[in-house]
């Protein structure tokens, strides 16, 4: 019986530690999502201002 209690205590601690890791990763993921969105918006503004129109993905650069 004591072995089962020890194993349960170990598993409980492991679950709590993993829960903390997941919570930290969720916060970090939200921060990264906001940063990526900001970068996408900034790049879209830059492309619109610089080219004066829509940028086509397969358009060759001007040096070709």
Buried (B, 14 or more C-beta within 10 A) or exposed (E): EEEEEEEEEEEEEEEEEEEEEEEEEEEEEEEEEEEEEEEEEEEEEEEEEEEEEEEEEEEEEEEE
